[in-house]
Amino acid sequence: MDATSPSAIALHNVARRFVTPDGNVLSALEDFDLAIAPGEFCAVVGPTGCGKSTTLGLIAGLAKPQAGRVTLFDAPVDGVDRRVGFVFQQDAVFPWRNVLGNVMAGPLFRGVPRDKAEAEARDWITRVGLKGFEDHHPHQLSGGMRKRVALAQTFINNPQVLLMDEPFSALDVQTRELMQEELLQLWAQAKSAVLFVTHDLDEAILLADRVAVLTTRPARVKSVHTIDLPRPRDVATLRYDERFIAIARKISDDLREEVLRARAGH
Amino acid sequence: MAETTLPVATTPEPKLETMVERMRRRARLVLALRLAVLVFLIGGWELGVRFGWIDPFFFGQPSGIVDKLIDWFSNGTSIGPLWKQIWVTIYEAGAGFLIGAVMGILCGIALGRNQLLSDVFSIYIKVANSIPRVVLGSIFIVALGLGAASKIALAVVMVFFVVFANAFQGVREADKNLIANARILGASDWQMTRAVVIPSALSWILASLHVSFGFALVGAIVGEFLGAREGMGLLIATAQGSFDSNGVFAAMIVIAVVALIAEWILTMIENRLLTWRPETTVHE
């Protein structure tokens, strides 16, 4: 985290404030500092409504901070950056396009010729295990399969920075475990820097190299914990490992404090 | 996943058979009751006239209406062949519908996508929308004459606002997540409009087209009422002028058939365009 090492994502003293309809200023982020190295998997946990998603919006260039600096590879963020991929919490695949059309959307938007885009898309559909479903529309797929479409749609653009906003929170426990496993495999090949927002501490520890705990609103980084569990990790069994439990206990004490404060304050 | 539809083979079949049988029986019952209602109403009307309870001079008579329709189809109407009148009205309503719908869709999308445009024009559209538009028919007749142009103009005005309001709303209701996703995937403004905004507004627009074809017919017929040389509206006005209530009802039935056929065509187009929607694919 020292100043000389390059960072894929960096936020320095960032503030993001909203004006509420009754004229008050609501601060979502204040003095927010976080840096993520290229290829690093960083998870962010915090009490609900603390501004986790806001942070992702700033990095993606969908919103601008009122103070501070947001940089990607040491260049300030100005609008949507082509190196960024984003997986949303809710379904964001296009319901009127079939699986193939959804996965090839990114390359087509970016001007890749149609036949090349289609070949790439078919490759990614196979990689996420959806071969044979190319012609299905999203409503014909299960929640887990739609998430796979979203992953393929994002990874096909080869993002160097991957932002994930509670992507698996709507899935059932078994599907979520499969998707976590799958994400780790995709990430191991893609080597992108990941910022993974979640409210599920177990998920954060299972996946990430580092876990940042946020305070209640206005959010800042309360503490950062390095997760030194060896990779590749087995999502299904790791949560029963003693080291996992020790880390989880430590971070969850940290997190509980904030959750209680959030409950008292709002 | 598709496996949810297939557990048929393992469950005992007789049960399923009776369920299908029961559904069929219910469908037959509904059909029979519908026919019964129709027979009751029409029969009551006819009998009422025969027994002298209803004055056919004012309210017509079903058998008289049928005779009138047969007469019109075989011998033509007082203002020319029936097919000609039907065609004129369909042409006016259809042309007005097409022009009004296209203008409504284009303006709705443009204003929906551009905040400044919509802030400037929304007030005028609200005002224009509150005017009873049928009144404009008189102006159109004066300005555009007794021919088809004035009826088409009235139909355009009737259709435009409905389609516009729906297209605008549809654009505004486009899912914010889908828009953010498309933007991050690399879509330009134009690609965004084509790939996200129009498809998501399409179900709103198509819904408005259903209603607005009816409005186009009203526009054409009212225009013909106000002044025309041919068309179903003129036919009704002529029948009214000679106190021929059977003629008015007969013309009404012809117009209803035209509207139903148009409705059916629009539903077919809608199902074609919206195959990705779960509801429409399950339906038919």
Interface residues (C-beta under 8 A of the other chain):
Chain A: A60 L62 V80 R82 V84 G85 F86 F88 Q90 D91 A92 V93 F94 P95 W96 R97 N98 A105 G106 F109 R110 H137 P138 H139 Q140 L141 S142 M145 Q153 T154 N157
Chain B: M1 A2 D175 N177 L178 A180 N181 A182 R183 I184 L185 G186 A187 S188 Q191 A195 V196 P199 S200 L202 T275 W276 R277 P278
